[in-house]
């Protein structure tokens, strides 16, 4: 028995993170033995280049020994911007677990939701950014429908499904997770069925667990942190940050954040890739990371 055999999950994770890449693999089985808890614990590591390969192997080993659906779901919902090597590791782990990534979409299929969903889509994004939910009745009203009409209920379900399929096509979580039954936190059965169809929900995974995880992913994808006092950058200028979806170029918003009370800058600002808001002259002076489209 080694000195680390009786560690709890948190301690085992800390030891693994502190180990070198060569030594880290020795901790795989010990962590994987914690099953579903280990899968959830290392899921965020997939987005970290230093730990991604190790996390994928822990998830694969844990899934092979028990919570297979949870492991497949964790691999399928990995960040879309991982390296090609990490993507290959994910695909290999999925093959070993008997899972697969969602099939490629038909190029002839429309890439955007039907026009009727435009206003609904915008409202869902607003709700997600505020980290709130809305009811099906509220969603129906936005597109001129009523939940009292069975046909309207089907139409609303089609609208919400189209929106979530569109989001999945762009490597984002199912936005319709923010729409729930009145007085509850549950989504409709169509949400779970679509989740299985597009490969985000395991066939044996608990509905509530899936809905809760997807809702948290939606909040993380769309919401922005509360404003904080800006910290100084290397140049001494305040560092104003925000989060925004990485699939499209951020729109110009607000004035340049490169300001001090003694030397304010009123020029219009743009977000750069790091989330700094600067006007062009100050951005060039700071040599920021320019915004570039995210590769598919």
N, C-alpha and C positions, 0 to 999 in steps of 0.2 A: 504493500500500500504506500503510495507516495504522499508527500505533504499536501498535495492539491486535490486528492480524491474526495475529501469531505467538504469542498467548497460549495457554497450556494451559487445560484445562477449569476447573481450580480458580481460576486467575487471571481467566478470563473471567467466571466466576460472581461473583467478588468485585467486579469492575468493575461488573457489572450491578446488584448489590445496592446499591452506593454511588451509582448514577446516580439522577437524578430520574425520576419516572414517565414524563414526556414523552420523556426521552432513553433510557430503559431499553429500549424496543422496538427501538432500533437494534442491540442486542446479540442479538436473538432468533436470527437466522440463524447467527451465529457460534457460539453455544452449541448450537443444534440440529444443527449439522454433526457434533457428537461422537456422534450417534445414541443407542444404548441407554444409554450412560454418562450422557449429558445427561438422558435421561428419568428415570433413577434419581436423579440429583443434584437435579433440581428438583421431583421428586414431593412431598417434604415441604413445599415452598413453597405448595402449594395450600391448606394450612391456615393460611397467613398472609395476612390481608387486603391488606397492602401489596404482596405479590408474587404473589398467586393468579392474576390475569389474565395476567400475564407468563408464569408457569410453564405455564399451560394452552396458551398460544400456542407456547411452545417445544416442548412435548410434541406438539402437533398437527403442527407443521412437521417435527419429527424423525420422527414416525410416517409422514407422507406420503412422506418420502424413503427410508424403509427399514423399521425395526422396528415395523411397524404394530400387531402383536399386543401388543407391550410397551407401546406408547402407549395403546391401548384399555384394557389392564389397569390402567395407572396412573390413567386417568381414571375407570374404574369403581370403583376402590377409594379414591377421594378421601374425605376426612372427611364424615360425614353432616350435620354442623352448619354447613356453609358457607352463605354468604348466598344469597339468591335470584338475585342477579346473577351470582355465581360459578357457581351451578348452571346458569344459562342458558348461560354460556360453555362449561361442560363438555359440555352437551347438543349445542351447536353443533359443538364439536370432534369429538364422537363421530359426528355425522351426516356430517361431512366425511371422516372415516376409515372410514365404512361400519359403524360399531359402534352399539350401543344399550345403554341401561340395561336391567336385568332387567325383564320385564313385571310389572305390578302383580299382586299375589296375589289369588286368588279370595276374596272376603269370606266365602264359605261354608266355606272350608277351615279346619280347626282351626288355631289360632294357637300352640298349644303342642305339644311332642313327645308321643308316646304315654306313658302312665304308666310303662311298663316302663323308660323311659329316665331317670326322675327320679334314681335313685341314681347312674346312670352319668354323667348331666349334672353332678351335684354333684362327683363325683370328677374329671371332666375339668377342671372349673374349678379345683379344688385343685391339680392337676398343672400347669395353665397358670400359676397364680399362683406356683408354685415354679420356673417356667421349666424344667420337665422334660418327658419324654415317657413313655409307657407302651406296653406291647405289646398286641397284639390278644388274646392269651391272658389277660392281666390284665384287660382290659376285659370280655371274655366272662364271666369268673368273677364280676364284680360283679353281673351280671344273671342268674346261674345258668345260663350256657351254656358250651359247650366247643368249642374250635376243631377237635377231632377229629371232630365231627359236621358234615357238609356243610350240613344244614338249619340248624343253629345258626349256622354261619358266615354264611349268608344273613340270618338274623334279626339278627345283630349288625351287619351292614352296613346293614340297614334302620334300626336304632336310631341308628347313627352318622350316617346320612344325614338322618334326621329332626332330629337335634340341629343339624347344620350348616345345614339349611334354616331352622330356627327362628332361628338366629343371624343368617343373612343377612337374614331378614325384619326383624330389629331392627338392621340396619346394622352388624353386627359380623362379624369374620372367621370362617372355618370352624373351629369349636372342635375338630372331629375330627382336625385336623392334628397333634394331640399323640399320636395313636395310630399306632404304626409296627410294622413287622415285627420280630420278635426278632432282635437282633444287627445291625439295619440302621437307617437313618434314613428308609426309604421307606414311604409309605403304600400302601394298596391301590388297584387300578385304579378302583374305584367313587368314590374321592375325586376323582380327576381328571375323571371323567365328570360328576360333580355340579358341580364347579367350572365346567365349560363350560356346563352347563345353566342355572346361575344367573348367568352372565355375568361371573364373576371370572377365568376362565382363557381365554386366547385359544386358538383351535383349533390354531394352529401353535406355541404356546409350549411350551418344554421342560418335561416333567413335574417333574423335580427342581427346576428354577428356581421353578416355581409353588409346589411344596410347601414349599420353604425360605422363600419370601417370606411365604406364608400362616402358617407356623409363627411367624415373627418378628412378624407382625401380631397373632397370638393372644397371644404373650408380652407385647407392648406394651400390648394391651388389658386384660389381666387381672392382670399381675404388679405388685407394689409395689416401690419402691426400698428398698434396705437402710436401716435406721434411721440417722439422722444427728443430730449435736448440734443442737438447735434454735437458730435465730438469733432475735435479739430483734425484735419487731414495733415499729411506731411508738409503741406505748404502753409499750414496755419489757417486755412479756410474751413468753415463748417462743413460737415459731411452729412448731407440730407439724403436719406435712403427711402426707398419704397420697394414693394414687390409687385410684379406684374407677370401675366402669363407669357411664356417664352416663345409662343408660336407666331407672334406678329409684332411688328415694330411698335414701341410705345409712342403714343401721340404726344406732341408738345403740351406741357401743362405747367402753369405757374410761372414764376420768375426765377431767374438764376439763383441757386442756393449758395453761390460763392460770394457771400456778403458778410460784412461785419457792421456793427452800429456806426463805426467811424468811416467805413468805406462801403456803402451799400451798392448793390448792382441790380438795376431794374431791367436788364435785358431778358428777353424770353428764354426759358430754359428747356432742355430736352433731357430725358433719362438716358444715361449711357448703360452699357451692359451690366455694370456693377451696381446700378441703382442710384447713381449720383445725378443730381439735377444741376446742370450747368449750362450757361450760354456757350456759344461756339468759341469765343476768344479764351474764356477761362478754362473750357474743356481742353483746348489744345495746349494751354499752358500746363495743365495738370497731367497731360498724356494719358487719358483714360483708355479703358478697353472699349472699343467702338461697338455699337449694337450690330449684331449679325444674325440673320435668320437661323433658327435651330434646324439642324439636319434631321431629316425623317429617319 
